[in-house]
């Protein structure tokens, strides 16, 4: 019995409906096997537009996987190296004042740089409060983030214990722009999206008119005062940068994210040729393990699960968008769960992971 065939498709759809899931589940197994795709909920709650399999969603920190693949491509082409030091790539005006000169691109991608993080997920305030200091509408590229990162103290030495770091990826974006002379969205489009046929993926601004792009929603805050705005459904338009950044905010379809996963593991002729085996192995890692999340980090890659359920890829959470993007190493299933509701992909993925584990044991 195929791995996807081992799932109760109707049962999964019913379970998702009972949880009021709003998004897309896309599960791809062996070549030639029909993917399992479930789309439900509303892409626009006011207009009543239904979510479809090809709906684009913000993918939050799953963007880090795309940034990592772009860097790996440039490493293969000799444009830059993982051991390049940040101080040799970007101007002094763009660097954190407390930057350790030993910090390399690999440190930044692997969460071992020790640079200060503008969105510290350990000790920082809620993400959306960042834009009370700097208007989110002004953030349209990595350079716009410099004021938020310039004065941050370092959290450790480069190469020390892994500490998940969003700001490190912004610094990678600044380095990419400095080295290539292209804007970050243009560079990723040319080096990654176009070669892989990820035609429905991009970095669109909130004020662009983009067909098929889901609106992100923040559910009511249970602790909010009755009658307040926070006690109702809201969009995330003021909760995220106007344009996505190297650490999060790209928009993609589920099918395009499967193309990225295939490239990560070299599945298929085109994906296999995208990176050399040595660079792919270096990107995947893991190179460090977070003492907090207990997760292994590659260079734009997170390792999760154990044994037959071991997987690599990346998850993402933003106000109004939620993403899970994984490939199982032993069995090859590619799983993408996307939602246009805060944390909306979390429980559905856990359920799917459980069902797949049960199917493998049959």
C-alpha positions as CSV (number, residue, x, y, z in Angstrom):
1,X,0.0,0.0,0.0
2,X,1.4,3.4,-0.9
3,X,2.3,5.8,1.9
4,X,-0.3,8.3,0.8
5,X,-2.8,5.5,0.2
6,X,-2.3,4.5,3.8
7,X,-4.1,7.6,4.9
8,X,-7.8,7.9,5.2
9,X,-8.3,10.8,2.9
10,X,-12.0,11.3,3.7
11,X,-11.2,11.0,7.4
12,X,-8.5,13.7,7.1
13,X,-10.8,16.0,5.3
14,X,-13.5,15.5,7.9
15,X,-11.0,16.1,10.7
16,X,-9.8,19.3,9.1
17,X,-13.4,20.5,8.7
18,X,-14.1,19.9,12.3
19,X,-11.1,22.1,13.2
20,X,-12.3,24.9,10.9
21,X,-9.1,24.7,9.0
22,X,-8.5,27.4,6.4
23,X,-5.8,26.5,4.0
24,X,-4.2,23.8,1.8
25,X,-2.8,20.4,2.6
26,X,-0.7,18.9,-0.1
27,X,1.0,15.5,0.3
28,X,3.1,14.0,-2.5
29,X,4.4,10.5,-2.4
30,X,6.0,8.2,-5.0
31,X,6.3,9.4,-8.6
32,X,3.2,8.6,-10.6
33,X,1.0,8.5,-7.5
34,X,-1.7,11.2,-7.4
35,X,-1.0,13.8,-4.7
36,X,-3.4,14.2,-1.9
37,X,-4.6,17.8,-1.9
38,X,-7.2,19.3,0.3
39,X,-8.2,23.0,0.1
40,X,-10.8,24.5,2.4
41,X,-11.8,27.8,4.0
42,X,-11.8,31.3,2.6
43,X,-8.9,33.2,1.0
44,X,-10.9,36.4,1.5
45,X,-13.6,36.3,4.2
46,X,-15.3,39.6,3.1
47,X,-15.5,38.7,-0.6
48,X,-16.3,35.1,0.1
49,X,-13.5,33.8,-2.1
50,X,-12.7,30.1,-1.5
51,X,-9.2,28.7,-1.1
52,X,-8.1,26.5,-4.0
53,X,-5.2,24.2,-4.4
54,X,-3.3,26.9,-6.3
55,X,-3.9,29.7,-3.8
56,X,-0.8,31.6,-2.7
57,X,-0.1,32.0,1.0
58,X,2.5,33.9,2.9
59,X,5.0,31.3,4.1
60,X,6.6,33.1,7.1
61,X,9.9,31.6,8.1
62,X,9.7,28.8,5.4
63,X,11.2,31.6,3.4
64,X,14.5,30.7,5.1
65,X,14.6,27.5,3.1
66,X,14.4,29.6,-0.1
67,X,17.1,31.9,1.1
68,X,19.3,28.9,1.9
69,X,18.8,27.4,-1.5
70,X,19.6,30.7,-3.2
71,X,22.9,31.0,-1.3
72,X,23.8,27.4,-2.1
73,X,23.3,28.1,-5.8
74,X,25.6,31.1,-5.6
75,X,28.2,29.0,-3.6
76,X,28.1,26.4,-6.4
77,X,28.7,29.1,-9.0
78,X,31.6,30.6,-7.1
79,X,29.8,33.9,-6.5
80,X,30.2,33.7,-2.7
81,X,31.3,31.1,-0.1
82,X,29.9,29.8,3.1
83,X,33.1,30.9,4.9
84,X,33.0,34.5,3.6
85,X,33.0,36.9,6.5
86,X,30.1,39.4,6.7
87,X,32.5,42.3,7.4
88,X,34.1,41.7,4.0
89,X,30.7,41.7,2.2
90,X,28.6,44.6,3.5
91,X,29.4,48.2,4.3
92,X,30.2,49.4,7.8
93,X,27.0,51.5,7.8
94,X,24.9,48.3,7.3
95,X,26.6,46.2,10.0
96,X,25.5,45.9,13.7
97,X,27.8,48.0,15.8
98,X,28.5,45.0,18.0
99,X,29.2,42.6,15.1
100,X,32.0,40.0,15.7
101,X,34.3,40.2,12.7
102,X,34.6,36.4,12.6
103,X,30.9,35.9,11.7
104,X,30.5,34.1,8.4
105,X,27.6,33.4,6.0
106,X,27.5,29.8,7.4
107,X,27.2,31.2,11.0
108,X,24.3,33.4,9.9
109,X,22.4,30.7,8.0
110,X,23.1,28.0,10.7
111,X,21.8,30.2,13.6
112,X,25.3,30.2,15.3
113,X,26.3,33.8,14.5
114,X,25.6,35.3,17.9
115,X,24.3,38.5,16.3
116,X,21.5,40.4,17.9
117,X,18.0,39.5,16.6
118,X,15.4,42.2,15.9
119,X,12.7,39.5,16.3
120,X,14.1,37.5,19.3
121,X,11.8,34.5,19.7
122,X,13.3,33.7,23.1
123,X,13.4,37.0,25.0
124,X,11.7,39.5,22.7
125,X,8.2,41.0,22.7
126,X,5.5,39.7,20.4
127,X,6.5,40.0,16.7
128,X,3.8,42.4,15.7
129,X,4.9,45.0,18.3
130,X,8.1,45.6,16.3
131,X,6.0,47.7,13.9
132,X,5.0,50.0,16.7
133,X,8.7,51.2,16.6
134,X,9.1,51.3,12.9
135,X,6.1,51.4,10.5
136,X,5.7,48.1,8.7
137,X,4.7,50.0,5.5
138,X,8.3,51.3,5.3
139,X,9.9,47.9,5.3
140,X,10.4,46.9,1.6
141,X,13.9,45.4,1.6
142,X,16.7,44.2,3.9
143,X,18.3,47.6,4.0
144,X,15.2,49.0,5.6
145,X,15.8,46.8,8.6
146,X,19.2,48.3,9.4
147,X,17.8,50.7,12.0
148,X,16.2,47.9,13.9
149,X,19.4,45.9,14.0
150,X,22.2,48.5,14.2
151,X,22.4,48.8,18.0
152,X,21.5,45.3,19.1
153,X,24.1,43.6,21.3
154,X,25.4,40.2,20.3
155,X,24.0,37.2,22.1
156,X,27.1,35.0,21.9
157,X,30.3,34.2,20.0
158,X,30.2,32.9,16.4
159,X,30.1,29.1,16.3
160,X,28.7,28.7,19.8
161,X,25.4,27.1,20.7
162,X,22.7,27.5,18.0
163,X,20.1,30.1,18.7
164,X,17.3,30.6,16.2
165,X,17.9,34.0,14.6
166,X,15.6,35.9,12.2
167,X,17.9,39.0,11.9
168,X,20.8,36.8,10.8
169,X,18.9,36.1,7.6
170,X,18.3,39.8,7.0
171,X,22.1,40.2,7.2
172,X,22.5,37.4,4.6
173,X,20.1,39.3,2.4
174,X,22.2,42.5,2.7
175,X,25.3,40.4,1.8
176,X,23.5,38.9,-1.3
177,X,22.5,42.3,-2.5
178,X,26.0,43.7,-2.0
179,X,27.7,40.8,-3.8
180,X,25.3,40.6,-6.8
181,X,24.1,44.1,-7.2
182,X,20.5,42.8,-7.4
183,X,17.6,43.4,-5.0
184,X,16.9,40.3,-2.9
185,X,13.5,39.5,-4.6
186,X,15.1,39.9,-8.1
187,X,18.0,37.7,-7.1
188,X,15.8,34.9,-5.7
189,X,13.6,35.1,-8.7
190,X,16.5,34.7,-11.2
191,X,18.5,32.1,-9.3
192,X,15.8,30.0,-7.8
193,X,12.2,30.6,-8.9
194,X,12.8,30.8,-12.6
195,X,15.2,27.7,-12.9
196,X,12.9,25.6,-10.8
197,X,9.6,26.6,-12.4
198,X,8.3,28.2,-9.2
199,X,6.2,30.6,-11.3
200,X,3.6,31.2,-8.6
201,X,6.1,32.2,-5.9
202,X,7.4,35.7,-5.2
203,X,7.8,38.6,-2.8
204,X,4.8,40.8,-3.5
205,X,4.0,43.9,-1.5
206,X,0.8,44.1,0.5
207,X,-0.3,47.0,-1.6
208,X,0.1,45.1,-4.9
209,X,-2.8,43.6,-6.7
210,X,-1.9,39.9,-6.8
211,X,-4.4,37.3,-8.1
212,X,-4.9,34.2,-6.0
213,X,-3.1,35.6,-2.9
214,X,-4.9,34.7,0.3
215,X,-5.5,37.4,2.9
216,X,-3.9,36.6,6.3
217,X,-6.1,36.7,9.3
218,X,-5.6,37.1,13.1
219,X,-8.3,35.3,15.1
220,X,-10.0,37.1,18.0
221,X,-7.9,37.4,21.1
222,X,-9.7,35.6,23.9
223,X,-8.4,38.0,26.5
224,X,-9.4,41.2,24.6
225,X,-12.1,43.5,25.9
226,X,-15.5,42.9,24.4
227,X,-16.2,45.3,21.6
228,X,-12.5,46.0,21.0
229,X,-10.8,45.5,17.6
230,X,-8.7,42.7,19.1
231,X,-11.8,40.8,20.0
232,X,-12.8,40.4,16.3
233,X,-11.2,38.8,13.2
234,X,-8.6,41.2,11.7
235,X,-6.3,41.1,8.7
236,X,-2.5,41.1,9.2
237,X,-1.8,44.1,6.9
238,X,-0.3,46.1,9.8
239,X,1.5,43.1,11.4
240,X,4.1,42.3,8.8
241,X,6.7,44.1,6.6
242,X,5.2,45.6,3.4
243,X,7.5,43.2,1.4
244,X,8.8,39.9,2.5
245,X,12.4,39.6,3.7
246,X,15.1,36.9,3.6
247,X,13.9,35.6,7.0
248,X,10.2,35.4,6.2
249,X,7.4,36.7,4.1
250,X,7.6,35.2,0.6
251,X,4.3,34.0,-0.9
252,X,4.0,30.6,-2.5
253,X,1.7,27.8,-3.6
254,X,1.9,24.4,-2.1
255,X,3.1,22.9,-5.4
256,X,5.9,25.3,-5.7
257,X,7.1,24.5,-2.2
258,X,7.2,20.8,-3.2
259,X,9.6,21.9,-6.0
260,X,11.8,23.5,-3.4
261,X,11.8,20.3,-1.3
262,X,12.7,18.2,-4.3
263,X,15.6,20.5,-5.0
264,X,16.7,20.3,-1.4
265,X,17.0,16.5,-1.6
266,X,17.9,16.2,-5.3
267,X,14.8,14.4,-6.3
268,X,14.4,14.3,-10.1
269,X,16.9,15.2,-12.8
270,X,16.3,18.9,-12.8
271,X,16.3,19.2,-9.0
272,X,19.4,17.0,-8.8
273,X,21.3,19.2,-11.2
274,X,20.5,22.4,-9.4
275,X,23.2,21.9,-6.7
276,X,26.3,19.8,-6.6
277,X,26.2,16.9,-4.1
278,X,28.8,18.5,-1.9
279,X,27.0,21.8,-1.6
280,X,23.7,20.0,-1.0
281,X,25.2,18.0,1.8
282,X,26.7,21.1,3.4
283,X,23.4,22.9,3.2
284,X,21.4,20.1,4.7
285,X,23.8,19.5,7.6
286,X,22.9,19.5,10.5
287,X,25.8,21.6,11.7
288,X,24.4,22.5,15.2
289,X,21.6,21.6,17.5
290,X,19.5,24.1,19.4
291,X,19.5,23.4,23.1
292,X,16.0,25.0,23.3
293,X,14.1,23.6,20.3
294,X,16.2,20.4,20.3
295,X,16.3,20.7,16.5
296,X,19.2,20.3,14.2
297,X,20.0,23.2,11.9
298,X,21.4,23.1,8.4
299,X,21.9,26.2,6.3
300,X,18.3,27.3,5.8
301,X,17.2,23.8,6.9
302,X,15.6,22.5,10.1
303,X,15.8,18.8,11.1
304,X,12.8,17.3,12.8
305,X,11.4,13.9,13.9
306,X,13.3,10.7,14.5
307,X,13.7,7.3,12.9
308,X,11.2,6.7,10.0
309,X,9.6,10.1,10.8
310,X,12.9,12.0,10.4
311,X,12.3,15.0,8.1
312,X,14.0,18.1,6.8
313,X,12.5,21.4,5.6
314,X,11.2,24.4,7.4
315,X,8.2,25.6,9.3
316,X,6.9,29.2,9.6
317,X,4.6,31.3,11.8
318,X,3.6,34.9,11.2
319,X,0.6,36.9,12.3
320,X,-2.0,35.7,9.8
321,X,0.0,33.0,8.1
322,X,1.3,29.6,9.0
323,X,3.4,27.1,7.0
324,X,4.8,23.6,7.3
325,X,7.1,22.3,4.5
326,X,8.8,18.9,5.1
327,X,10.3,16.0,3.3
328,X,10.6,12.6,5.1
329,X,14.1,11.2,4.6
330,X,13.3,7.5,4.8
331,X,10.1,7.4,2.8
332,X,10.2,10.5,0.6
333,X,6.8,12.0,1.3
334,X,6.7,15.7,0.8
335,X,4.2,17.5,3.0
336,X,3.1,21.1,2.7
337,X,0.5,22.6,5.0
338,X,-0.4,26.3,4.5
339,X,-3.0,28.4,6.4
340,X,-4.1,32.0,6.2
341,X,-4.8,32.0,10.0
342,X,-2.3,32.5,12.7
343,X,-0.8,29.1,13.8
344,X,-3.3,27.5,11.5
345,X,-0.9,24.9,10.0
346,X,0.4,23.6,13.4
347,X,-2.2,21.1,14.5
348,X,-3.1,19.8,11.0
349,X,0.6,19.0,10.4
350,X,0.8,17.2,13.7
351,X,-2.2,15.1,12.8
352,X,-0.8,14.2,9.4
353,X,2.6,13.3,10.9
354,X,0.8,11.0,13.3
355,X,-1.3,9.4,10.5
356,X,1.8,8.8,8.3
357,X,3.6,7.2,11.2
358,X,0.6,4.9,11.8
359,X,0.5,4.0,8.0
360,X,4.2,3.1,8.1
361,X,3.7,0.7,10.9
362,X,0.9,-1.2,9.2
